[in-house]
Amino acid sequence: MLTFPNAKLNLGLYVTARRPDGYHEVETVFLPLPWTDVLEVLPAPTGQAASDLTLTGRPIPGEVSTNLFLKAFELLKADFRDLPAAQMQLHKIVPIGAGLGGGSADAAFALRAIGEVFGLHLTTEQLENYARRLGADCAFFIENTPRLARGKGDIFEPIALSVSGTACVVVYPGLHISTPQAFAGIVPQAPAYPLREALAQPMSSWRATVSNDFEKSLAPTHPVLADIKQQLYAAGATYASLSGSGSAVYGLFKGVSEAPTLPWPAEYLVWRGVL
């Protein structure tokens, strides 16, 4: 089975409280982004006892044996003892550590693909519960539609958004921002404008009412993020923001049929397209 795990964008991201388990309470909207990896899941050849994973494309840090794909398979194997070994191949395109959820999407799509290839007949609820055990935002990619997320980013509510057909530019400057670094300057608090209400207004108003708490936190040490955002606004973006805890910055161009081409440095990774 061939499938295409897609990235996501965050529309607004607020850290509202610290949890007793060490995580933080957040409020955000996840929006699917059609920047994709390529994943193939097949039954392993007869006689192969253990699942394996082949990685191509962009390098993924860490040992292959610790990859979320194999963890996804082992989660299912624990409940479906007769699950045969799988042969998986991932061609990585979406950058790692960009705030785009690429690794989480890969794991969620792997769960779904394994279930379909081996006829496990898993419900959406079952798949989401497995995905939550792999990462805070993994469960979003099971239904993969716009969602208002709370809790650790894994409690979802539907939300109506009129962004279809909006041109988008995503710019990743190649910065790796660790989770501790991203949260170091965060002071949890409620958003000034309720996110659902703010996003219900025209996109032209979002610049004043929809924000990402990590932008202010990271600004002193990573001024390039604000520079990219300003360049997107100068190019005509209706709304621009950091995605997740960074370091990808995106611009939405409402009413524009084609995303603009800008002279970014050669080392930047840039996605241009339509949502």
One Martini backbone bead per residue (centre of mass of N, CA, C, O) as a GRO file, in nm:
protein
  275
    1MET     BB    1   0.094   0.038   0.024
    2LEU     BB    2   0.037   0.369  -0.084
    3THR     BB    3   0.135   0.673   0.090
    4PHE     BB    4   0.079   1.039   0.206
    5PRO     BB    5   0.221   1.207   0.441
    6ASN     BB    6   0.121   1.497   0.596
    7ALA     BB    7   0.129   1.801   0.697
    8LYS     BB    8   0.114   2.090   0.925
    9LEU     BB    9  -0.065   2.362   1.064
   10ASN     BB   10  -0.073   2.647   1.279
   11LEU     BB   11  -0.355   2.816   1.411
   12GLY     BB   12  -0.247   2.907   1.645
   13LEU     BB   13  -0.061   2.918   1.976
   14TYR     BB   14  -0.136   2.817   2.313
   15VAL     BB   15  -0.005   2.839   2.640
   16THR     BB   16  -0.209   2.777   2.934
   17ALA     BB   17  -0.052   2.530   3.090
   18ARG     BB   18   0.075   2.326   3.342
   19ARG     BB   19   0.133   1.995   3.392
   20PRO     BB   20   0.192   1.730   3.609
   21ASP     BB   21   0.335   1.551   3.360
   22GLY     BB   22   0.506   1.802   3.198
   23TYR     BB   23   0.315   1.912   3.027
   24HIS     BB   24   0.107   2.113   2.813
   25GLU     BB   25  -0.137   2.333   2.768
   26VAL     BB   26  -0.327   2.374   2.466
   27GLU     BB   27  -0.414   2.600   2.184
   28THR     BB   28  -0.529   2.494   1.857
   29VAL     BB   29  -0.499   2.471   1.496
   30PHE     BB   30  -0.525   2.217   1.267
   31LEU     BB   31  -0.374   2.205   0.932
   32PRO     BB   32  -0.359   2.071   0.645
   33LEU     BB   33  -0.061   1.992   0.445
   34PRO     BB   34   0.045   1.929   0.099
   35TRP     BB   35   0.316   1.811   0.239
   36THR     BB   36   0.492   1.510   0.147
   37ASP     BB   37   0.539   1.192   0.196
   38VAL     BB   38   0.652   0.845   0.138
   39LEU     BB   39   0.456   0.541   0.190
   40GLU     BB   40   0.531   0.189   0.230
   41VAL     BB   41   0.317  -0.106   0.281
   42LEU     BB   42   0.410  -0.451   0.334
   43PRO     BB   43   0.438  -0.763   0.328
   44ALA     BB   44   0.649  -0.976   0.419
   45PRO     BB   45   0.832  -1.209   0.335
   46THR     BB   46   0.849  -1.524   0.343
   47GLY     BB   47   1.011  -1.586   0.664
   48GLN     BB   48   0.987  -1.309   0.786
   49ALA     BB   49   0.978  -1.209   1.125
   50ALA     BB   50   1.065  -0.907   1.094
   51SER     BB   51   1.034  -0.590   1.078
   52ASP     BB   52   1.102  -0.330   0.832
   53LEU     BB   53   1.304  -0.024   0.754
   54THR     BB   54   1.325   0.214   0.492
   55LEU     BB   55   1.538   0.501   0.431
   56THR     BB   56   1.477   0.803   0.253
   57GLY     BB   57   1.609   1.102   0.192
   58ARG     BB   58   1.585   1.266   0.451
   59PRO     BB   59   1.732   1.278   0.733
   60ILE     BB   60   1.700   1.074   1.036
   61PRO     BB   61   1.729   1.081   1.346
   62GLY     BB   62   1.859   0.808   1.462
   63GLU     BB   63   1.756   0.498   1.498
   64VAL     BB   64   1.565   0.282   1.326
   65SER     BB   65   1.470   0.108   1.581
   66THR     BB   66   1.325   0.394   1.706
   67ASN     BB   67   1.111   0.432   1.518
   68LEU     BB   68   0.772   0.501   1.492
   69PHE     BB   69   0.698   0.275   1.304
   70LEU     BB   70   0.784   0.035   1.483
   71LYS     BB   71   0.610   0.124   1.721
   72ALA     BB   72   0.342   0.096   1.574
   73PHE     BB   73   0.365  -0.205   1.520
   74GLU     BB   74   0.398  -0.296   1.821
   75LEU     BB   75   0.127  -0.198   1.920
   76LEU     BB   76  -0.037  -0.393   1.739
   77LYS     BB   77   0.104  -0.661   1.816
   78ALA     BB   78   0.005  -0.666   2.117
   79ASP     BB   79  -0.310  -0.711   2.011
   80PHE     BB   80  -0.201  -0.873   1.737
   81ARG     BB   81  -0.039  -1.162   1.746
   82ASP     BB   82  -0.079  -1.246   1.419
   83LEU     BB   83   0.091  -1.031   1.306
   84PRO     BB   84   0.263  -0.977   1.049
   85ALA     BB   85   0.518  -0.884   0.888
   86ALA     BB   86   0.670  -0.581   0.776
   87GLN     BB   87   0.729  -0.366   0.487
   88MET     BB   88   0.902  -0.053   0.505
   89GLN     BB   89   0.888   0.271   0.326
   90LEU     BB   90   1.062   0.592   0.351
   91HIS     BB   91   1.020   0.909   0.196
   92LYS     BB   92   1.178   1.202   0.289
   93ILE     BB   93   1.058   1.555   0.276
   94VAL     BB   94   0.976   1.661   0.532
   95PRO     BB   95   1.095   1.841   0.766
   96ILE     BB   96   1.270   1.829   1.055
   97GLY     BB   97   1.188   2.033   1.315
   98ALA     BB   98   0.944   2.255   1.193
   99GLY     BB   99   0.634   2.233   1.299
  100LEU     BB  100   0.476   2.004   1.086
  101GLY     BB  101   0.439   1.691   1.180
  102GLY     BB  102   0.587   1.465   1.014
  103GLY     BB  103   0.637   1.229   1.217
  104SER     BB  104   0.342   1.197   1.308
  105ALA     BB  105   0.225   1.133   1.032
  106ASP     BB  106   0.386   0.879   0.974
  107ALA     BB  107   0.275   0.715   1.214
  108ALA     BB  108  -0.029   0.736   1.148
  109PHE     BB  109  -0.011   0.615   0.860
  110ALA     BB  110   0.106   0.347   0.950
  111LEU     BB  111  -0.129   0.248   1.115
  112ARG     BB  112  -0.337   0.253   0.884
  113ALA     BB  113  -0.183   0.075   0.681
  114ILE     BB  114  -0.153  -0.178   0.851
  115GLY     BB  115  -0.455  -0.223   0.894
  116GLU     BB  116  -0.521  -0.258   0.587
  117VAL     BB  117  -0.320  -0.475   0.492
  118PHE     BB  118  -0.422  -0.678   0.753
  119GLY     BB  119  -0.728  -0.653   0.831
  120LEU     BB  120  -0.815  -0.501   1.127
  121HIS     BB  121  -1.057  -0.303   1.148
  122LEU     BB  122  -1.013  -0.009   1.238
  123THR     BB  123  -1.109   0.248   1.407
  124THR     BB  124  -1.080   0.573   1.462
  125GLU     BB  125  -1.058   0.550   1.767
  126GLN     BB  126  -0.834   0.338   1.776
  127LEU     BB  127  -0.623   0.496   1.613
  128GLU     BB  128  -0.609   0.741   1.805
  129ASN     BB  129  -0.516   0.584   2.057
  130TYR     BB  130  -0.253   0.487   1.937
  131ALA     BB  131  -0.139   0.766   1.853
  132ARG     BB  132  -0.121   0.894   2.142
  133ARG     BB  133   0.123   0.692   2.219
  134LEU     BB  134   0.334   0.843   2.008
  135GLY     BB  135   0.191   1.143   2.018
  136ALA     BB  136   0.033   1.438   2.064
  137ASP     BB  137  -0.035   1.485   1.726
  138CYS     BB  138  -0.101   1.211   1.581
  139ALA     BB  139  -0.420   1.193   1.589
  140PHE     BB  140  -0.489   1.407   1.376
  141PHE     BB  141  -0.401   1.218   1.115
  142ILE     BB  142  -0.647   1.034   1.093
  143GLU     BB  143  -0.859   1.244   0.982
  144ASN     BB  144  -0.729   1.506   0.852
  145THR     BB  145  -0.875   1.767   0.972
  146PRO     BB  146  -0.982   2.038   1.088
  147ARG     BB  147  -0.870   2.128   1.431
  148LEU     BB  148  -0.942   2.175   1.756
  149ALA     BB  149  -0.687   2.189   2.009
  150ARG     BB  150  -0.625   2.029   2.319
  151GLY     BB  151  -0.432   1.988   2.571
  152LYS     BB  152  -0.159   1.828   2.418
  153GLY     BB  153  -0.308   1.803   2.120
  154ASP     BB  154  -0.551   1.544   2.159
  155ILE     BB  155  -0.810   1.732   2.172
  156PHE     BB  156  -1.105   1.742   1.969
  157GLU     BB  157  -1.257   1.984   1.743
  158PRO     BB  158  -1.453   2.104   1.530
  159ILE     BB  159  -1.391   2.330   1.240
  160ALA     BB  160  -1.470   2.612   1.054
  161LEU     BB  161  -1.292   2.668   0.739
  162SER     BB  162  -1.200   2.920   0.478
  163VAL     BB  163  -0.909   2.790   0.300
  164SER     BB  164  -0.985   2.697   0.040
  165GLY     BB  165  -0.760   2.804  -0.216
  166THR     BB  166  -0.518   2.895  -0.056
  167ALA     BB  167  -0.231   3.036  -0.068
  168CYS     BB  168   0.109   2.897   0.006
  169VAL     BB  169   0.398   2.958   0.222
  170VAL     BB  170   0.686   2.762   0.321
  171VAL     BB  171   0.956   2.832   0.559
  172TYR     BB  172   1.276   2.664   0.606
  173PRO     BB  173   1.589   2.756   0.768
  174GLY     BB  174   1.724   2.499   0.938
  175LEU     BB  175   1.631   2.504   1.226
  176HIS     BB  176   1.697   2.372   1.549
  177ILE     BB  177   1.434   2.330   1.792
  178SER     BB  178   1.400   2.257   2.098
  179THR     BB  179   1.174   2.203   2.334
  180PRO     BB  180   1.309   2.341   2.578
  181GLN     BB  181   1.373   2.602   2.424
  182ALA     BB  182   1.082   2.679   2.344
  183PHE     BB  183   0.972   2.680   2.660
  184ALA     BB  184   1.159   2.873   2.828
  185GLY     BB  185   0.982   3.158   2.750
  186ILE     BB  186   0.717   3.051   2.871
  187VAL     BB  187   0.396   3.193   2.976
  188PRO     BB  188   0.124   3.081   3.088
  189GLN     BB  189  -0.186   3.166   2.907
  190ALA     BB  190  -0.449   3.313   2.800
  191PRO     BB  191  -0.595   3.423   2.540
  192ALA     BB  192  -0.707   3.728   2.427
  193TYR     BB  193  -0.840   3.550   2.192
  194PRO     BB  194  -1.058   3.342   2.099
  195LEU     BB  195  -0.989   3.124   1.856
  196ARG     BB  196  -1.257   3.053   1.724
  197GLU     BB  197  -1.351   3.350   1.694
  198ALA     BB  198  -1.112   3.461   1.533
  199LEU     BB  199  -1.138   3.249   1.285
  200ALA     BB  200  -1.436   3.351   1.203
  201GLN     BB  201  -1.296   3.572   1.083
  202PRO     BB  202  -1.143   3.738   0.873
  203MET     BB  203  -0.820   3.697   0.770
  204SER     BB  204  -0.744   4.007   0.792
  205SER     BB  205  -0.771   3.986   1.127
  206TRP     BB  206  -0.550   3.781   1.236
  207ARG     BB  207  -0.297   3.956   1.286
  208ALA     BB  208  -0.444   4.079   1.563
  209THR     BB  209  -0.568   3.774   1.697
  210VAL     BB  210  -0.345   3.561   1.585
  211SER     BB  211  -0.112   3.351   1.766
  212ASN     BB  212   0.230   3.256   1.868
  213ASP     BB  213   0.402   3.207   2.157
  214PHE     BB  214   0.689   3.129   2.026
  215GLU     BB  215   0.776   3.389   1.893
  216LYS     BB  216   0.857   3.549   2.148
  217SER     BB  217   1.047   3.334   2.272
  218LEU     BB  218   1.248   3.319   1.997
  219ALA     BB  219   1.337   3.605   1.904
  220PRO     BB  220   1.617   3.662   2.049
  221THR     BB  221   1.766   3.392   1.904
  222HIS     BB  222   1.561   3.405   1.622
  223PRO     BB  223   1.528   3.658   1.401
  224VAL     BB  224   1.462   3.509   1.128
  225LEU     BB  225   1.161   3.458   1.177
  226ALA     BB  226   1.069   3.756   1.157
  227ASP     BB  227   1.185   3.807   0.878
  228ILE     BB  228   1.011   3.607   0.722
  229LYS     BB  229   0.739   3.719   0.801
  230GLN     BB  230   0.784   4.002   0.678
  231GLN     BB  231   0.828   3.904   0.385
  232LEU     BB  232   0.545   3.786   0.351
  233TYR     BB  233   0.394   4.050   0.394
  234ALA     BB  234   0.541   4.208   0.165
  235ALA     BB  235   0.417   3.987  -0.052
  236GLY     BB  236   0.090   3.970   0.058
  237ALA     BB  237   0.009   3.848   0.309
  238THR     BB  238  -0.262   3.796   0.518
  239TYR     BB  239  -0.106   3.560   0.678
  240ALA     BB  240   0.145   3.503   0.943
  241SER     BB  241   0.349   3.221   1.081
  242LEU     BB  242   0.435   3.015   1.306
  243SER     BB  243   0.490   2.665   1.337
  244GLY     BB  244   0.457   2.576   1.618
  245SER     BB  245   0.797   2.560   1.750
  246GLY     BB  246   0.939   2.520   1.494
  247SER     BB  247   1.094   2.693   1.205
  248ALA     BB  248   0.842   2.732   1.044
  249VAL     BB  249   0.711   2.966   0.803
  250TYR     BB  250   0.395   3.112   0.710
  251GLY     BB  251   0.183   3.204   0.422
  252LEU     BB  252  -0.128   3.358   0.350
  253PHE     BB  253  -0.315   3.396   0.025
  254LYS     BB  254  -0.586   3.554  -0.026
  255GLY     BB  255  -0.712   3.532  -0.353
  256VAL     BB  256  -0.470   3.350  -0.459
  257SER     BB  257  -0.373   3.122  -0.713
  258GLU     BB  258  -0.055   3.189  -0.661
  259ALA     BB  259   0.229   3.152  -0.517
  260PRO     BB  260   0.491   3.323  -0.443
  261THR     BB  261   0.818   3.411  -0.552
  262LEU     BB  262   1.112   3.406  -0.354
  263PRO     BB  263   1.452   3.507  -0.253
  264TRP     BB  264   1.574   3.262  -0.107
  265PRO     BB  265   1.791   3.094   0.039
  266ALA     BB  266   1.933   2.798  -0.059
  267GLU     BB  267   1.902   2.651   0.237
  268TYR     BB  268   1.616   2.669   0.205
  269LEU     BB  269   1.291   2.541   0.258
  270VAL     BB  270   1.024   2.534   0.004
  271TRP     BB  271   0.669   2.573  -0.001
  272ARG     BB  272   0.430   2.570  -0.275
  273GLY     BB  273   0.068   2.638  -0.269
  274VAL     BB  274  -0.259   2.485  -0.219
  275LEU     BB  275  -0.522   2.421   0.018
   0.00000   0.00000   0.00000
